[in-house]
Amino acid sequence: MSKKNSSGSGLMSSAGLMRYYEADKKAVHIDPKTVLIFGVLIGFAVLILNAVYGSWP
């Protein structure tokens, strides 16, 4: 039967995940609702500017 080598493989994979989550803590987090609201506002602004400056079809 094969022997399980628990000395290094599990530790190496978990160390990589720990580094990923540590880097994620330093990142800037934006709520998805905020991104959607800004997208809708920019879309309305584009429509209004097109209507005001005469390029509306």
ABEGO torsion letter per residue (X at the ends): XBBBBAAAAAAAAAAAAAAAAAAAAABBBBBAAAAAAAAAAAAAAAAAAAAAAGABX
